[in-house]
Amino acid sequence: MIPTYVEQLLQAKNGEIVEREVDLLMGHDGTASLVVERFEKEQQNIWDKEKVFIVFDHFAPPATVERAEIQNKLLKFVKDYKIPFSLYKGISHQLLLEHPKVFHNNA
């Protein structure tokens, strides 16, 4: 069977657990906020702040108090850890493509 693009990219088979060094990690307010409590509880460190990019776009602007609280929690986190972020400046996946660390043939 021909390997999928992701299998080729990660040099792994479907279902295999792999560890890879990443050039850039993008998270958005819809999902990155889910790891904040665990991250702080385990007293983790950001391995390289210049390789992390958080975008606030899925709850832009927040339609409920709950979503506003989620964004506030994540905004506090990125400010406390001095992580680069984009607040209401566009769609996360488009901003990722326009990020200076993303270029042709760099997955």
N, C-alpha and C positions, 0 to 999 in steps of 0.2 A: 504494500500500500504506500502511496506517495505521502510523505510527511506534509502536514499543514504548514502554513507560513509561520505560525507561532512556534511549532515544533522545530522548524528550521532556525528561527531566530534564537530560541533558547537552547538549541542543541539538546533537546530532551524529547522523550516520548510522552504522549497523552497520559495524564495521571501521575507522572513522575514529579516528585518534589525537587525543586532546584533552588540554588542560591546563586544570585548573580549580582555583580556590582552594577549600580545604575548611574547613569549620567544626570538624570533629572527625574524627580518624583513630583507628580502633580496631584493635588487633592482639591476637592471642592466642598462647599458648605454642606452639601447633602450627605456626604459620607465621611469626610475627614473629621468632622465633629464627633463621630462615633468612637474614635480612638483616643480622644483627649483624656478622658477620665482614667482609662487603663494606662495610658502612657505616663501620666503623672503619678498614679498609684504605684507603678513599678519603678518610678524614679529613673526613667530612661533619659538619654541624651540624644539630641539630633546629631547624626553622624557628620553631616556637612550641610550647614544652613544654606549654602549657595546652590545645593542640589535639590532643594525643596521649594515648591511653588504652590501656594494655596490661593484658590480663586473663589470669590463669593459671587455666585451667579444663579444657583438653583433656587434660592429663596430671595430673589432680588426684585423688588423689595419684599421683605417678609410679610406674608399675608395674615399671619396670626401671631399672637403673643408667644406661643410655643416656638415658632420658627425664629422669631426675633431673639429669644433666649438662646437658642442653638447657635445663632450667628454670634451673639455676644460672647458666648463661651469660647467659640473658636477664635474670634477676634482677639480676645484676651490672651489666649494661648499663643497665637502667632506674634503678638506684640511682646509677651513675656520672653519668648524664645528667640525673638528678633529674626523671624522667618519672613522671607519676601512674600508679599501677597498682593492680590488685585481685588479691589472692592468695587463691584458694579461697573466694571470697565469692558465687559463683553462676555461671550460664552467661553467657558473653560477650555473646551476642546479646540476652539479657534485660537484662543490666547496661547495655548500650548504650542500650536503649530507656528505661531509668530514669535515664540520665545527665542532669545539669542543662542541658547544652548541646543536648540533643535535645528538640524540642517540635513540636507540631502544625504541619504545612505547612512544616517545615524539613527538607529532604532532605540 
